Amino acid sequence: MFENLQVAFHTLGCKLNFSETSTIIRQFEDRKFRITDFEGFADVYVINTCSVTENADKECQKLIRKVLRQNPNAYVVIMGCYAQLKPEEITQIPGVDLVLGSKEKFHLFDIIGNFEKRDYGHAFVGGIEELAVFKPSFSSEERTRAFLKVQDGCDYPCTYCTIPLARGKSRSPYIADVVHLAEKILKKGHQEIVLTGVNVGDFHNDRKETFLDLIQALDEVPIPRIRISSIEPNLLSDEIIAFVAQSKRFMPHFHIPLQSGSPEILRLMKRRYKREVYQSRVEKIKSLMPHACIGVDVIVGFPDETDKHFQETYDFLHELPVSYLHVFSYSARDNTPAAQMSNQVPQEIKTQRSKILRNLSEKKKHFFANQFIGKQRAVLVEGKTVKGKVMGHTDNYLKVWIPESYQGIVNVKLIEHIGNDEFIGEVIHTINLKEEKLVNLK
């Protein structure tokens, strides 16, 4: 029925969205659609959306205009968080045919029988209370790395965030089901799994299984590498840090949202930790894994953030031994308490503060990377070949270029830091993945 139809996909937002898009792609493949490049002609375009920031909403609208230029008669499907939050708004965008909420996006073929364009868009979006079932997902498009969804939804009341409105309450699968998917990913040839979710550290189910239980179970799956995508500092226990430090599979790489280094702004945000807790987590990681890479999310320009509050954030981050920052300007979202707060920060001040922290991030990245010049790290070869070299990442997430003749995991001496967090590397050993031992090439 669909053999002659071409479908293209585009994903906005987080790694969780990418894992879910992959699951939806497999539904199309099972029905014999031809998957094609989003940059070219397609009969059907599917956009899986994010709505964390206003820019994500605008990017979705920009993409809709783009695909209609590529094919004015294309059937356009918008799904995901933006669709859950603002379905009526999206159906008014010219050219949109179908809008699917967070639950409905996994049931597209149960909702419609064909892809014939109509004069107006239709929305199928259930209430947020209906999002009570965990839908397993994993991505498999990358050659070496897969994103495995282990948790969904969020129970945290952060005053700036729409995710609980878009994805519902926190929910998780059973560990046995996650292990089964990890083994399936391993059979597909992937050598690294990234654990994803809205709030992965909040992994729990009616069997009272915890995130620590989960990573201990996954450590028994013979996949070479596992990373934790992002974890809240109050959920990153000393036991989890200690387990990662001694694990053969979990990488020394943490991404820990901070959002603000000001105690007053953290209180206004309703974050579930104090600044001292964050600092203790970073210090614990570095005491057990001095080589660990630590990334930080931080928001500038939250309502009521004064120069003093911002300076507290800057000073706190300046002193912390973290490796890089992801800096976001606060964006007011409908139906959030922060959007109703007085003393909204002007955009020009947010832009200025963002630039200051991005400059600090560059200094942090440079300092972290330079510690490893002349050192050896295990590198997973994963990228495309460029001028006779191929790219990979070290266990602690440094990007390294080595000769294109290598595949898999190799032990590399980092010879030269060439900027942009990238190194030229010299291969010293290959690694036998079955026996997990080094093979000397010299």
N, C-alpha and C positions, 0 to 999 in steps of 0.2 A: 504493500500500500504506500509506503513512504520511501521506496528504494531510490527514487529519482530526486528526492528532496535533499538540499544541502542546508546544514544548520551550523551556525557559528556562535561561540560563547565568549562572554567577557565577564570578568569577576572584579568587583570593587571591594576594597577593605582588607579584612584580616585573613590569616591562614585558615581559619575555620571556614570562611566562605569558600576558599579554594578547594578544601576537602569536600564540601557539599556540592560544589559545581561538578566535581569529578563524578560523584555518585549520579547526578542528573545526566551527565554526558553518557554514562553507561546505559541509562534507560533509552536514550536516543539510539545508541549503537545497537542495542538489542532489537530495535525496530527497523534496522537497516538504513537509517539516515546516514548520509555522508557528512562527516565532520570536516569543516573547512575553516580557513583563516578568517578571523573577525575583520581583518583589514580589507577583505575582498567581497565579492558577490556571494550572497547566500539567500535562500528562500525564507529561512527562519533565523532570527537573531534572538538570543537569550542573554539578558543582562542580569546578573545576580548582584544585588545592590548592598551598599553599606549606608548607614545614616548617622555615623558617629559625629561627623562635622557637617556644616553647611556646604562645604566644598564637595563632599561626597554626593549630596543631592544635585548640585549643579553639574558635576561630572556626568551623572546619569543622564540628565537632560541633554547635555552636549553629545553624548554617545548616541542617543536616539536620533538626533538630527543627522549625525554622521552616517548611520546605517541606512537611513532613508535616502540619503544622497547616493549611496552605493546601489541601492535597489528600492525605488519608490513603492514597489508593490510587495515589499517584504512583510512577513508576519512578525511582529515585534512583541516579545514577552519580557515583562519586567517582574522580577521576583526578589524576595529577601527582605531585609530590614526596612529599607525606605518604603517598599511596597506595603509592608505590614503597618507602618505608621501613617502613611499618607496615600491610601489607594485612590481616593476620589481625585486628589490633585494630579496623580499620574494618569488617570484615565482621560483627563482633559488635555493631555499633551497630544498634539496631532500625530497620528501614525501609530500610536500604541494600541495593540489589539487585546492583550491579556495581562492582567495584574494578579500575581499570586502571593499570598502572605507566607509567613515563616513555616507554617504547617503545610499549606497547600502546594508549595513549590515541589514537594516530593511526589505529588499525585497529579501531575499535569495531564497524563494520559487517561486518568480516571475522570477528569473534569471536562476535557474537550475531545472530540472525535476527529477533527480535521484542523487544517491551518489555513482556512479561507478568510481573507480580510473582510471586515465589515465596516460599516460607516462610523462606528464608535467602539471604544474599548469596554471590556467587561472586567470586573474585579471579583475575585474570589478570595476573601480574607476573613478568616474566623477570628473570634475573640481571643485575647491573649490567654484566657483561662483554659483554652483548648490545647495549649502547648504543654502537655503533661507527659508526652511519650518521647523517649530518646530515640533519635534516628541515627543509626550508625553511618559513618562516612569515612572515606579516605581518598586521597588524591593519588594518581598513578601516572600523571603525564610526564613528570621529570624522570630522567633516566636513572638517577641514583637515589633520589630522596622522595619520601612519601610523607604527607601530612595526615595524621591519624586523629580523628575526633574522639575524645574520651569524655567530654562533658559539654553541656549546653545550658543556656540560661544563666540568670544571676539573681541572687536574693539581696544583694547589697544596695543600699539606698543612696548612692552617691548623687549629690544634688545636681550635677551637670550632665548626667548620662541617661540616654534613652534605651540602652540595651535591655533592661528588664521589661520595658514596654514593647520591645520588638521581638524578644526571644523567650519571654516568660520566666518561670521559676527555674532554679538550678536543678539539674537532673543528670544522672549518669547511668551507664550500663553496668552489667556485672563484669567483674575482672575476667572471667573465663571467656566472655564474648570479645573483649578487647584483645586478649591473647590470641584468640582464633584469627582475628583480623590481622594482627601482627605477623602471624605465621603465613597467612595468605600473601601479605606484602612481601615477606621474605622469599616466597616461592616465585614471585614475579621478578626477582632479581635486584630489588632495591637494597641498598646497603646502609641507609639511614632513615630513621623514623623521627618525625617531629610530632610530639604530643600537643594537640591543640584543643581549645575550648574557650568559652567566654571567661571562665574562672576555674582553671584546671585544678588548682589546689583544693577546691571545694568538692572534689570527687567524693561522692557518697551514694549509697543505695540502701535498699531495705535489708540487705545482708550485713549492714554496718561495715562494709569495706571502705577503706580510706585510700587517699592518694599514695601514702607510703606503702600500703599493701599492693597497690597497682604497680608502682615502679619496681618493687621487689619481685613481683611475678614476671614483669616484662624483662627483667635482667636475666631471666632463665631462657628467654627466646634467643637463639643464636644469630641475631642480627648484629652486624658490627657496631653500629652507632645508634644512639637514641638521644634526642635533645628534648628539653622542656621548653615550650615556646615562650611562655610568660606566666609568672606566678606571683600572687599577691604576697607582700612581705609578712603579713600576719599569719599566712598559711605556710610559709616556707620555714618549717621547723628545723631545729638543730639536727633532729634525727634524719630528715630528708637530706640536708646538706652533708651530713656525715656519710650517708649511704651513697650519694653521688660521688663523694671523694674516693671511696674504695671500689666503686663499680668498674667493671671491665667495659661496660657498654654505654653508660650515661656520660655525656660529654661535659667537661668543665666550662659550661657556658650557661649563664643565667640571665634572664631578662626580668627585671623587677620594677613594676610601676611605683613611682614615688608621687608624682603629680605636683607636689609643692614641698619645699623645705621650710616653710613657715608654719609653726604650730597653729596660728590663728586661721590661716587659709585651709589647712587640713581639717580643722574643726568645721569650717563653713562648708567644705566639700563633703562632710560626713564620711571621711575615710576611716577605716577601722584599725588604725594603728597610730602610734606617735612617732615622731622623728627619731627618737632614741631606739625604737624597735628596728626601724629601717637600718640605722647605723650598725646595730648589733648583728643583723643578718649579713651585711657586707663584710664586716670584720670577721665573722665566723667563716665565711667562704674563703676569704684570703688567708686565714690562719691555717686552713686545711689544704687549700689549693691556691698557692700564690700565683700560679699561672692562669687562673680562671679568668674568663672574659665576663664582665658584668655590664649589661645594658640597662638604661633607665628611661622610663617615660616621664615627661614633665610637662605641665600645662602652664603657660604664662597668660596673664591678663584676666584671671578669674575675678568676678565682681568683688570689689573692696580691696583688691591687691594694690597696696601702696608701694612706693619706692622702697620703703623699709622692709615690707614683706618680700619683695623681689630680691632685695639684697640678702635677706636671710636664706632664700633658696640658692642664690649664687654662691654664697660663702659655704653653705652646707655641701653643695656638689663639688665645689673647688677642693675641699678637704677630703672628700671620700675617694678611695682608690677604685673608682669605677672606670669603665673602658670607653663608653660612648653614651650619648644622649639622643633620644628621640623627642624632639621639641614640638609641641602643638600650641597654637594660639587658641585660647578659649573661644568656643563658638556656641552662642545661645541656641538651645534646642527647645522646640515647643513642648509644653507639658512637663517641664522640669522646674524644680524650685529655683535653681540658679538663674533661670531666665527672668524670674520675677524680682530678683534682688535689685536693690538700688545700687548706685555707684558702679555702673557698668564701665569698664575700662575702654577708653578710646582706641580705635584700631591702630593709630600711629604709634601709640605707646606699646601695644601688644607686638607690633612689628619690630620696634626697637629692642624690646626685651628678648624676643625670639632670636634676633640676630646676635645678641650678646651671648645667649646660651649656646647657640650653634657654634660660635667661635670657641667657646669653652670646650664643646664637644670635640672639635677638631684638635685642640691641644691634648685632650684626654686620649683620643685615638692615637695620635702621633706618639705620645709618651708610652702608651701600652705596647704599641707595635715595636718600637725601637728596643724594648727589652729583649726581644727574641732574635735580633740580628746575630747570626752565627750559631744559633741554637737549632736543635733538631726537633721536629714535630711530625706527628702522623697526619698525612693529608689524604682526603678522599677526593679522587679525580672526578669531576662532575660537569665541567663546562665545555663549551664549544671551542674548537681549535681556532686560534688567532695567530697568524704569522709563525706557524710551526710550534706554538706552545698551547698548552691546555690548562685550564684553571681548576683549582680545587680549594677546599677549606681545611685548615688545621682543626684539630680537636677543639681548640679554644677560639675558633671562628676567625682566624686570619686568612685572607685571600692570597693564594700563592700560584704563580705561573711556573710550570715545569715543561720539559720537552713532551711533544704530543704522543710519543710512543708508549706512554704509560697509561694504565687503567687501574681501577680498584683503589686500594689503600696503599700508600707508599710512605716510607720514612724520608723526610726531606730536611736538608739543612737550608735555613733561610739566609740567603747570601746578601741580598740587597733590598732595602725598602725603597720602592719607587714612587711612593706617594699614593694618595687615595686608598690607604689601608691595604696596599698590595705589595707583594714581595716577588722577587725572582728566587727560585729555589733550585737546589742541586739534589737529585735523588740519591740517597745513600743505601736504602734497602727497599725491597718490596715486602709486603706482609702477607703471609699465608693465612687466609681467613679461616680455614678449617682448623689449623693447628694453632693459630694465633701466635705465631712466632716470626721473627725477622729472618729474612734471607739476604745475605750480604751480596751486593752487586759489584763491589770493588775487587 
